[in-house]
Amino acid sequence: MAEDYDDDELILAELDDEELVAQMHDDLYDGLKDEIVEGVNILLERGWGADKVLTEALVEGMRIVGVDFRDGILFVPEVLLAANAMKGGMAILRPLLAETGAKPIGKMVIGTVKGDIHDIGKNLVTMMMEGAGFEVIDLGINNSVDDYLNALEEHKPDILGMSALLTTTMPYMKVVIDALVEKGIREDYIVLVGGAPLNEEFGKAVGADAYCRDAASASSTGVAMVQQRQAA
Amino acid sequence: MSERQARRGGGRDSKRAARQVSQTKQAAFIERRIPYFELLDEASLALIEDNADTLLEEIGIDFRDDPEALSLLKAGGADIQGERVRFPRGLCRSIIQATAPKEFIQHARNPERSTVIGGRRMVLAPAYGSPFVRDLDKGRRYASIEDFRNFVKLAYMSPGLHHSGGTVCEPVDLPVNKRHFDMIYSHLKYSDKPFMGSVTHHSRAQDTVDMAKIVFGEAFATNNCVTTSLINANSPMTYDDTMLGALKVYARNMQATVISPFILSGAMSPVTVVGTATQILAEALAGMAFAQLVRPGAPVVFGTFSSAVSMQSGAPTFGGPEPSLVMYTVAALARRLGVPFRSGGGLCASKLADAQAAYEAANTLQTAALAGVNFMLHTAGWLEGGLVMGYEKFMMDVDQANMLSVLLGGVDMSENGQALEAFREVGPGKHFLGAAHTQRNFETAFYRSTLADNNSFEQWTEEGGQDMAQRANTQWKRVLADYELPPMDPAIDEALLEFIAKRKADFPDKDY
């Protein structure tokens, strides 16, 4: 395969900060997890704060990935690799961020609703949210009201995400949201819903904060809403 | 004085009436008179079968949340580890070939509409499962029971469609746990073509069987196939308890099931044609063998829904060449197994009844006809990857479907077909339009599209300069206006309504 770089020659530790960050953007783009882990460690050793590494190296790199995914330059399997590389970097940064008390980018609980075992879309959202730096607690498939309530109680996320592929299961989202309202905790969470048979009107009707048409919009909507909430 | 002589008949009125309707005659199915398009040779097909056996033996299929299914499969010779079911090589094939019918009759309440699924026949049914509908007047919206009835009526009025279908759209305005009553009733009441039952819960499958018994009679419906229902595998390599529950009800009642792997290649199967065909064969073998273990002899159809996902966005794509290659391959595999084959449809990803919709749909419809599909779900109405049932698209697809019966009818090699007499009569340098041979044959010689406009630019302009979607809009409204209810014994209608009222009162409305 002809590539316009030769990674055998490159020693990350020999790059200055600016070059290293630019290289990390490229490495995220190319989905090189080991190189991202190495880059994160080098920046930390050079005295960078975890939040600065996160913002300037990783989040900015994934922003570029997001733009090129939207524009049809990057394909889904490549974005999966990029998100996986991001996840590798986050694994190092997350405990450090917690120690410094820096605000994490966000946390999400996600799962398909009761009766629905179709989870490919949900898994793509998980991947994109992790790519955006979120911590995602994936409840898997077929979740009852109690499954969601217990997870919210335990993990205290910013976002609850629910997905469905079937017209016969999508109304269950309203059952979950009604339970949140009844318990007086609806306003504690941003509720995002998604899945092929939904639309904006349905999202409003069940009382969600937003309907997300695909994984990319789930991630951009989630990030924007959490930032808005943190700023408020 | 003698009475005034009656008119001879004929003349303008009768001809106007005859020429303004579709020339397609309502038939119970299309009889195929052309060969199958065979893509692969014997060795390639045998290799795929061998690989499918490897998949079944080594990796296996999950049968989830249904302990009864696991014990049936165990008794049938499968190896069970947790919910993973592995099949010794050749087991599924031998179970299916021992008892599954090669073809079967699905009876309709009008015996003239009873159809045969399998062999050299093709049965066309409308699209299935859309939560939304779309038309030019009101745009895209959630489907209602009124839309459902409309599509049942349109399918009934379309001579090129042989089957009323099932979930022609999802009536989202009705409660989830009761909408099946109104859906099945609509098929039984507003059409007399064969229909598909509910599969979203085993009790709803049982309600379907019970309602069919009211219409067909207990004894008849116990021993004959009166409904065919769609059981999807949850690809990759998974069957869930909802589908298995419905499958068991239908098989136990000797009713037909279409066992359909649902593949968006790249996401739910490998990206290659052979990999996808291998997985489809393995999943279908496991599901059909299971149906035979539930009730030996219950009719099964080898289903295949296969499309691809865009590697750029993850969105499903339709009408591309690779799914056509898969369909040709799997059709041949189904023939080798000796069961009826379901695939095809007017599939497309377009939002509108536009050029994309038309050519993507045409690609799949033509492939299905050449491949040898026996039962074609999604023939008419499909838009937006199946999310939307389109009124205008429905009429466009019906026009396409009508053409398939001509194509599959093959070439007339009779003396009349050879037309030597026409050459003798006309000779060089003249034209054939007035020849006796032409006079005898012109009316049915060429398929007349119900929607295409072939007129001059000037005439087309004078008539409003309409595109196909606009013409289709006028057409579906006219068909609905012309609709007449097929007759039904009032006692049967009453019994159906009584059954529904009683069952609806049995439990509260629920939206899950």
Interface residues (C-beta under 8 A of the other chain):
Chain A: G72 F75 V76 P77 K114 G115 I117 H118 I120 L124 L166 T167 T168 T169 P171 Y172 K174 V175 A196 P197 N199 E201 F202 D214 A215
Chain B: R64 G129 P131 F132 Y142 E170 V172 V176 T200 N234 T238 D240 T242 A267 M268 V309 S310 M311 Q312 S313 G314 A315 G385 L387 D511 Y512
